[in-house]
Amino acid sequence: MSQERHPNRSKLDFLYHEVLGEVADLTQRIEGVNARQADTVGDLVKLAARLETVSQSLTSLPTELGLQVQQSLQAGSQRLQDELQHRLHQTLAPTHTRLQSLAHDSAQYARIAHQSARHIALVAIIAGGAAGALGGLLAGMALARYLG
């Protein structure tokens, strides 16, 4: 058998080596993309967990805020009523009706402020829910984009 190489055979060997080199390069690139995709999915899962935590805190914030406003208004209203009663006893009959009117007006303003605080709390709950839903939607879209 002769050891001579046929020129067509060496070209074929060269093409095999080229193709195998390209396949190896593509395989490395695919493995790199898969690794980055796994990292991205992990980051998106962490982001979704953070968004859920933020959404829960935003959901509870309006309730807590409403309770604090309500307590503050009640305490302020009570102090105001106590002060007005004290002043009323100090001033006798002519100013008695005027102070009663002021106390009534103050109580009415406190009720209005309390109702406003409840409305604000409701709006904040709705906004927090919308923000949570939007965050979940965005996280889902991001996951779908990277997984799809």
Contact map, one row per residue, 1 for C-alpha under 8 A:
1110000000000000000000000000000000000000000000000000000000000000000000000000000000000000000000000000000000000000000000000000000000000000000000000000
1111000000000000000000000000000000000000000000000000000000000000000000000000000000000000000000000000000000000000000000000000000000000000000000000000
1111100000000000000000000000000000000000000000000000000000000000000000000000000000000000000000000000000000000000000000000000000000000000000000000000
0111110000000000000000000000000000000000000000000000000000000000000000000000000000000000000000000000000000000000000000000000000000000000000000000000
0011111011000000000000000000000000000000000000000000000000000000000000000000000000000000000000000000000000000000000000000000000000000000000000000000
0001111111000000000000000000000000000000000000000000000000000000000000000000000000000000000000000000000000000000000000000000000000000000000000000000
0000111111100000000000000000000000000000000000000000000000000000000000000000000000000000000000000000000000000000000000000000000000000000000000000000
0000011111110000000000000000000000000000000000000000000000000000000000000000000000000000000000000000000000000000000000000000000000000000000000000000
0000111111111000000000000000000000000000000000000000000000000000000000000000000000000000000000000000000000000000000000000000000000000000000000000000
0000111111111100000000000000000000000000000000000000000000000000000000000000000000000000000000000000000000000000000000000000000000000000000000000000
0000001111111110000000000000000000000000000000000000000000000000000000000000000000000000000000000000000000000000000000000000000000000000000000000000
0000000111111111000000000000000000000000000000000000000000000000000000000000000000000000000000000000000000000000000000000000000000000000000000000000
0000000011111111100000000000000000000000000000000000000000000000000000000000000000000000000000000000000000000000000000000000000000000000000000000000
0000000001111111110000000000000000000000000000000000000000000000000000000000000000000000000000000000000000000000000000000000000000000000000000000000
0000000000111111111000000000000000000000000000000000000000000000000000000000000000000000000000000000000000000000000000000000000000000000000000000000
0000000000011111111100000000000000000000000000000000000000000000000000000000000000000000000000000000000000000000000000000000000000000000000000000000
0000000000001111111110000000000000000000000000000000000000000000000000000000000000000000000000000000000000000000000000000000000000000000000000000000
0000000000000111111111000000000000000000000000000000000000000000000000000000000000000000000000000000000000000000000000000000000000000000000000000000
0000000000000011111111100000000000000000000000000000000000000000000000000000000000000000000000000000000000000000000000000000000000000000000000000000
0000000000000001111111110000000000000000000000000000000000000000000000000000000000000000000000000000000000000000000000000000000000000000000000000000
0000000000000000111111111000000000000000000000000000000000000000000000000000000000000000000000000000000000000000000000000000000000000000000000000000
0000000000000000011111111100000000000000000000000000000000000000000000000000000000000000000000000000000000000000000000000000000000000000000000000000
0000000000000000001111111110000000000000000000000000000000000000000000000000000000000000000000000000000000000000000000000000000000000000000000000000
0000000000000000000111111111000000000000000000000000000000000000000000000000000000000000000000000000000000000000000000000000000000000000000000000000
0000000000000000000011111111100000000000000000000000000000000000000000000000000000000000000000000000000000000000000000000000000000000000000000000000
0000000000000000000001111111110000000000000000000000000000000000000000000000000000000000000000000000000000000000000000000000000000000000000000000000
0000000000000000000000111111111000000000000000000000000000000000000000000000000000000000000000000000000000000000000000000000000000000000000000000000
0000000000000000000000011111111100000000000000000000000000000000000000000000000000000000000000000000000000000000000000000000000000000000000000000000
0000000000000000000000001111111110000000000000000000000000000000000000000000000000000000000000000000000000000000000000000000000000000000000000000000
0000000000000000000000000111111111000000000000000000000000000000000000000000000000000000000000000000000000000000000000000000000000000000000000000000
0000000000000000000000000011111111100000000000000000000000000000000000000000000000000000000000000000000000000000000000000000000000000000000000000000
0000000000000000000000000001111111110000000000000000000000000000000000000000000000000000000000000000000000000000000000000000000000000000000000000000
0000000000000000000000000000111111111000000000000000000000000000000000000000000000000000000000000000000000000000000000000000000000000000000000000000
0000000000000000000000000000011111111100000000000000000000000000000000000000000000000000000000000000000000000000000000000000000000000000000000000000
0000000000000000000000000000001111111110000000000000000000000000000000000000000000000000000000000000000000000000000000000000000000000000000000000000
0000000000000000000000000000000111111111000000000000000000000000000000000000000000000000000000000000000000000000000000000000000000000000000000000000
0000000000000000000000000000000011111111100000000000000000000000000000000000000000000000000000000000000000000000000000000000000000000000000000000110
0000000000000000000000000000000001111111110000000000000000000000000000000000000000000000000000000000000000000000000000000000000000000000000000000000
0000000000000000000000000000000000111111111000000000000000000000000000000000000000000000000000000000000000000000000000000000000000000000000000000000
0000000000000000000000000000000000011111111100000000000000000000000000000000000000000000000000000000000000000000000000000000000000000000000000000100
0000000000000000000000000000000000001111111110000000000000000000000000000000000000000000000000000000000000000000000000000000000000000000000000100110
0000000000000000000000000000000000000111111111000000000000000000000000000000000000000000000000000000000000000000000000000000000000000000000000000000
0000000000000000000000000000000000000011111111100000000000000000000000000000000000000000000000000000000000000000000000000000000000000000000000000000
0000000000000000000000000000000000000001111111110000000000000000000000000000000000000000000000000000000000000000000000000000000000000000001001100000
0000000000000000000000000000000000000000111111111000000000000000000000000000000000000000000000000000000000000000000000000000000000000000000000000000
0000000000000000000000000000000000000000011111111100000000000000000000000000000000000000000000000000000000000000000000000000000000000000000000000000
0000000000000000000000000000000000000000001111111110000000000000000000000000000000000000000000000000000000000000000000000000000000000000001000000000
0000000000000000000000000000000000000000000111111111000000000000000000000000000000000000000000000000000000000000000000000000000000000011001000000000
0000000000000000000000000000000000000000000011111111100000000000000000000000000000000000000000000000000000000000000000000000000000000000000000000000
0000000000000000000000000000000000000000000001111111110000000000000000000000000000000000000000000000000000000000000000000000000000000000000000000000
0000000000000000000000000000000000000000000000111111111000000000000000000000000000000000000000000000000000000000000000000000000000010011000000000000
0000000000000000000000000000000000000000000000011111111100000000000000000000000000000000000000000000000000000000000000000000000000010011000000000000
0000000000000000000000000000000000000000000000001111111110000000000000000000000000000000000000000000000000000000000000000000000000000000000000000000
0000000000000000000000000000000000000000000000000111111111000000000000000000000000000000000000000000000000000000000000000000000000010000000000000000
0000000000000000000000000000000000000000000000000011111111100000000000000000000000000000000000000000000000000000000000000000000110110000000000000000
0000000000000000000000000000000000000000000000000001111111110000000000000000000000000000000000000000000000000000000000000000000000010000000000000000
0000000000000000000000000000000000000000000000000000111111111000000000000000000000000000000000000000000000000000000000000000000000000000000000000000
0000000000000000000000000000000000000000000000000000011111111100000000000000000000000000000000000000000000000000000000000000100110000000000000000000
0000000000000000000000000000000000000000000000000000001111111110000000000000000000000000000000000000000000000000000000000001100110000000000000000000
0000000000000000000000000000000000000000000000000000000111111111000000000000000000000000000000000000000000000000000000000000100000000000000000000000
0000000000000000000000000000000000000000000000000000000011111111100000000000000000000000000000000000000000000000000000000001100000000000000000000000
0000000000000000000000000000000000000000000000000000000001111111110000000000000000000000000000000000000000000000000000011101100000000000000000000000
0000000000000000000000000000000000000000000000000000000000111111111000000000000000000000000000000000000000000000000000001000100000000000000000000000
0000000000000000000000000000000000000000000000000000000000011111111100000000000000000000000000000000000000000000000000000000000000000000000000000000
0000000000000000000000000000000000000000000000000000000000001111111110000000000000000000000000000000000000000000000000001000000000000000000000000000
0000000000000000000000000000000000000000000000000000000000000111111111000000000000000000000000000000000000000000000011001000000000000000000000000000
0000000000000000000000000000000000000000000000000000000000000011111111100000000000000000000000000000000000000000000000000000000000000000000000000000
0000000000000000000000000000000000000000000000000000000000000001111111110000000000000000000000000000000000000000000000000000000000000000000000000000
0000000000000000000000000000000000000000000000000000000000000000111111111000000000000000000000000000000000000000010010000000000000000000000000000000
0000000000000000000000000000000000000000000000000000000000000000011111111100000000000000000000000000000000000000010010000000000000000000000000000000
0000000000000000000000000000000000000000000000000000000000000000001111111110000000000000000000000000000000000000000000000000000000000000000000000000
0000000000000000000000000000000000000000000000000000000000000000000111111111000000000000000000000000000000000000000000000000000000000000000000000000
0000000000000000000000000000000000000000000000000000000000000000000011111111100000000000000000000000000000000100110000000000000000000000000000000000
0000000000000000000000000000000000000000000000000000000000000000000001111111110000000000000000000000000000000100000000000000000000000000000000000000
0000000000000000000000000000000000000000000000000000000000000000000000111111111000000000000000000000000000000000000000000000000000000000000000000000
0000000000000000000000000000000000000000000000000000000000000000000000011111111100000000000000000000000000000000000000000000000000000000000000000000
0000000000000000000000000000000000000000000000000000000000000000000000001111111110000000000000000000000001100100000000000000000000000000000000000000
0000000000000000000000000000000000000000000000000000000000000000000000000111111111000000000000000000000000000000000000000000000000000000000000000000
0000000000000000000000000000000000000000000000000000000000000000000000000011111111100000000000000000000000000000000000000000000000000000000000000000
0000000000000000000000000000000000000000000000000000000000000000000000000001111111110000000000000000001001000000000000000000000000000000000000000000
0000000000000000000000000000000000000000000000000000000000000000000000000000111111111000000000000000001000000000000000000000000000000000000000000000
0000000000000000000000000000000000000000000000000000000000000000000000000000011111111100000000000000000000000000000000000000000000000000000000000000
0000000000000000000000000000000000000000000000000000000000000000000000000000001111111110000000000000000000000000000000000000000000000000000000000000
0000000000000000000000000000000000000000000000000000000000000000000000000000000111111111000000000011001000000000000000000000000000000000000000000000
0000000000000000000000000000000000000000000000000000000000000000000000000000000011111111100000000000000000000000000000000000000000000000000000000000
0000000000000000000000000000000000000000000000000000000000000000000000000000000001111111110000000000000000000000000000000000000000000000000000000000
0000000000000000000000000000000000000000000000000000000000000000000000000000000000111111111000000010000000000000000000000000000000000000000000000000
0000000000000000000000000000000000000000000000000000000000000000000000000000000000011111111100110011000000000000000000000000000000000000000000000000
0000000000000000000000000000000000000000000000000000000000000000000000000000000000001111111100000000000000000000000000000000000000000000000000000000
0000000000000000000000000000000000000000000000000000000000000000000000000000000000000111111100000000000000000000000000000000000000000000000000000000
0000000000000000000000000000000000000000000000000000000000000000000000000000000000000011111111110000000000000000000000000000000000000000000000000000
0000000000000000000000000000000000000000000000000000000000000000000000000000000000000001111111110000000000000000000000000000000000000000000000000000
0000000000000000000000000000000000000000000000000000000000000000000000000000000000000000001111111000000000000000000000000000000000000000000000000000
0000000000000000000000000000000000000000000000000000000000000000000000000000000000000000001111111100000000000000000000000000000000000000000000000000
0000000000000000000000000000000000000000000000000000000000000000000000000000000000000001001111111110000000000000000000000000000000000000000000000000
0000000000000000000000000000000000000000000000000000000000000000000000000000000000000001001111111111000000000000000000000000000000000000000000000000
0000000000000000000000000000000000000000000000000000000000000000000000000000000000000000000011111111100000000000000000000000000000000000000000000000
0000000000000000000000000000000000000000000000000000000000000000000000000000000000000000000001111111110000000000000000000000000000000000000000000000
0000000000000000000000000000000000000000000000000000000000000000000000000000000000010011000000111111111000000000000000000000000000000000000000000000
0000000000000000000000000000000000000000000000000000000000000000000000000000000000010001000000011111111100000000000000000000000000000000000000000000
0000000000000000000000000000000000000000000000000000000000000000000000000000000000000000000000001111111110000000000000000000000000000000000000000000
0000000000000000000000000000000000000000000000000000000000000000000000000000000000000000000000000111111111000000000000000000000000000000000000000000
0000000000000000000000000000000000000000000000000000000000000000000000000000000110010000000000000011111111100000000000000000000000000000000000000000
0000000000000000000000000000000000000000000000000000000000000000000000000000000000000000000000000001111111110000000000000000000000000000000000000000
0000000000000000000000000000000000000000000000000000000000000000000000000000000000000000000000000000111111111000000000000000000000000000000000000000
0000000000000000000000000000000000000000000000000000000000000000000000000000100100000000000000000000011111111100000000000000000000000000000000000000
0000000000000000000000000000000000000000000000000000000000000000000000000000100000000000000000000000001111111110000000000000000000000000000000000000
0000000000000000000000000000000000000000000000000000000000000000000000000000000000000000000000000000000111111111000000000000000000000000000000000000
0000000000000000000000000000000000000000000000000000000000000000000000000000000000000000000000000000000011111111100000000000000000000000000000000000
0000000000000000000000000000000000000000000000000000000000000000000000001100100000000000000000000000000001111111110000000000000000000000000000000000
0000000000000000000000000000000000000000000000000000000000000000000000000000000000000000000000000000000000111111111000000000000000000000000000000000
0000000000000000000000000000000000000000000000000000000000000000000000000000000000000000000000000000000000011111111100000000000000000000000000000000
0000000000000000000000000000000000000000000000000000000000000000000000001000000000000000000000000000000000001111111110000000000000000000000000000000
0000000000000000000000000000000000000000000000000000000000000000000011001000000000000000000000000000000000000111111111000000000000000000000000000000
0000000000000000000000000000000000000000000000000000000000000000000000000000000000000000000000000000000000000011111111100000000000000000000000000000
0000000000000000000000000000000000000000000000000000000000000000000000000000000000000000000000000000000000000001111111110000000000000000000000000000
0000000000000000000000000000000000000000000000000000000000000000010011000000000000000000000000000000000000000000111111111000000000000000000000000000
0000000000000000000000000000000000000000000000000000000000000000010000000000000000000000000000000000000000000000011111111100000000000000000000000000
0000000000000000000000000000000000000000000000000000000000000000000000000000000000000000000000000000000000000000001111111110000000000000000000000000
0000000000000000000000000000000000000000000000000000000000000100000000000000000000000000000000000000000000000000000111111111000000000000000000000000
0000000000000000000000000000000000000000000000000000000000000110110000000000000000000000000000000000000000000000000011111111100000000000000000000000
0000000000000000000000000000000000000000000000000000000000000100000000000000000000000000000000000000000000000000000001111111110000000000000000000000
0000000000000000000000000000000000000000000000000000000000000000000000000000000000000000000000000000000000000000000000111111111000000000000000000000
0000000000000000000000000000000000000000000000000000000000101100000000000000000000000000000000000000000000000000000000011111111100000000000000000000
0000000000000000000000000000000000000000000000000000000001111110000000000000000000000000000000000000000000000000000000001111111110000000000000000000
0000000000000000000000000000000000000000000000000000000000000000000000000000000000000000000000000000000000000000000000000111111111000000000000000000
0000000000000000000000000000000000000000000000000000000000000000000000000000000000000000000000000000000000000000000000000011111111100000000000000000
0000000000000000000000000000000000000000000000000000001001100000000000000000000000000000000000000000000000000000000000000001111111110000000000000000
0000000000000000000000000000000000000000000000000000001001100000000000000000000000000000000000000000000000000000000000000000111111111000000000000000
0000000000000000000000000000000000000000000000000000000000000000000000000000000000000000000000000000000000000000000000000000011111111100000000000000
0000000000000000000000000000000000000000000000000000001000000000000000000000000000000000000000000000000000000000000000000000001111111110000000000000
0000000000000000000000000000000000000000000000000011011100000000000000000000000000000000000000000000000000000000000000000000000111111111000000000000
0000000000000000000000000000000000000000000000000000000000000000000000000000000000000000000000000000000000000000000000000000000011111111100000000000
0000000000000000000000000000000000000000000000000000000000000000000000000000000000000000000000000000000000000000000000000000000001111111110000000000
0000000000000000000000000000000000000000000000010011000000000000000000000000000000000000000000000000000000000000000000000000000000111111111000000000
0000000000000000000000000000000000000000000000010011000000000000000000000000000000000000000000000000000000000000000000000000000000011111111100000000
0000000000000000000000000000000000000000000000000000000000000000000000000000000000000000000000000000000000000000000000000000000000001111111110000000
0000000000000000000000000000000000000000000000000000000000000000000000000000000000000000000000000000000000000000000000000000000000000111111111000000
0000000000000000000000000000000000000000000100110000000000000000000000000000000000000000000000000000000000000000000000000000000000000011111111100000
0000000000000000000000000000000000000000000000000000000000000000000000000000000000000000000000000000000000000000000000000000000000000001111111110000
0000000000000000000000000000000000000000000000000000000000000000000000000000000000000000000000000000000000000000000000000000000000000000111111111000
0000000000000000000000000000000000000000000100000000000000000000000000000000000000000000000000000000000000000000000000000000000000000000011111111100
0000000000000000000000000000000000000000100100000000000000000000000000000000000000000000000000000000000000000000000000000000000000000000001111111111
0000000000000000000000000000000000000000000000000000000000000000000000000000000000000000000000000000000000000000000000000000000000000000000111111111
0000000000000000000000000000000000000000000000000000000000000000000000000000000000000000000000000000000000000000000000000000000000000000000011111111
0000000000000000000000000000000000001001100000000000000000000000000000000000000000000000000000000000000000000000000000000000000000000000000001111111
0000000000000000000000000000000000001000100000000000000000000000000000000000000000000000000000000000000000000000000000000000000000000000000000111111
0000000000000000000000000000000000000000000000000000000000000000000000000000000000000000000000000000000000000000000000000000000000000000000000111111
